[in-house]
Amino acid sequence: MKTKALSFRIEESTYNWLASLAEKSKLPISEVVREILKVSQMTQGTRRAYGECLEYLASVEADDFLVGLDALVEAIKEVKTNG
């Protein structure tokens, strides 16, 4: 995928918010911004489903993570097949 550089100015409070998200997620600020842009391009239903998937994965215990991930993948496949 080709990428292009982009530069823009933001208020200090916005920068601090992005920096806080980056620190919590252990991602660079640029990746946090990319994720925000991806989510903003999703439909409302997709955004809701994405959020529910993240909530589910966050609730799964570390020992059961792979089992939980398998269950999530199966649910996504079913939704994709049956709507």
C-alpha positions in Angstrom: 0.0 0.0 0.0 1.4 3.4 -1.0 1.3 6.0 1.7 1.5 9.8 1.6 2.8 12.0 4.3 0.4 14.5 5.9 1.0 17.3 8.3 -1.5 19.4 10.1 -1.8 21.6 13.2 -3.9 20.7 16.2 -4.7 22.4 19.5 -2.6 21.4 22.5 -5.6 19.7 24.2 -6.1 17.5 21.1 -2.5 16.6 21.1 -2.6 15.7 24.8 -5.6 13.5 24.2 -3.9 11.7 21.3 -0.7 11.4 23.4 -2.8 9.9 26.2 -4.4 7.4 23.8 -1.0 6.5 22.4 0.4 5.9 25.8 -2.5 3.7 26.8 -2.4 1.7 23.6 1.4 1.6 23.4 1.1 2.8 19.8 2.8 5.8 18.2 0.5 8.9 17.9 0.5 8.5 14.1 -1.0 5.0 14.4 -3.6 6.3 16.8 -4.6 9.0 14.3 -4.8 6.3 11.5 -7.1 4.2 13.7 -9.3 7.2 14.4 -9.6 7.9 10.7 -10.5 4.3 10.0 -13.2 4.3 12.5 -14.6 7.6 11.3 -15.0 6.1 7.8 -17.0 3.1 9.0 -20.8 3.0 8.9 -22.6 3.3 12.2 -23.4 -0.4 12.2 -19.8 -1.4 11.5 -18.5 1.0 14.1 -20.9 -0.5 16.7 -19.9 -4.1 15.8 -16.2 -3.1 15.9 -16.7 -1.6 19.4 -18.5 -4.7 20.5 -15.8 -7.0 19.3 -13.2 -4.9 21.1 -15.2 -5.0 24.3 -15.6 -8.7 24.0 -11.9 -9.3 23.5 -11.1 -7.0 26.4 -13.3 -9.1 28.6 -11.7 -12.4 27.8 -9.2 -13.8 30.3 -5.7 -14.2 29.1 -5.9 -18.0 29.5 -9.0 -18.2 27.4 -8.0 -15.6 24.8 -7.5 -18.0 21.9 -10.7 -19.8 22.6 -12.5 -16.4 22.7 -10.8 -15.2 19.6 -11.9 -18.4 17.8 -15.5 -17.8 18.9 -15.4 -14.3 17.7 -14.0 -15.3 14.3 -16.8 -17.9 13.9 -19.4 -15.3 14.8 -18.0 -12.9 12.2 -18.0 -15.7 9.6 -21.7 -16.4 10.4 -22.6 -12.8 10.1 -20.8 -12.5 6.8 -22.5 -15.6 5.4 -26.0 -15.0 6.8 -26.1 -11.3 7.2 
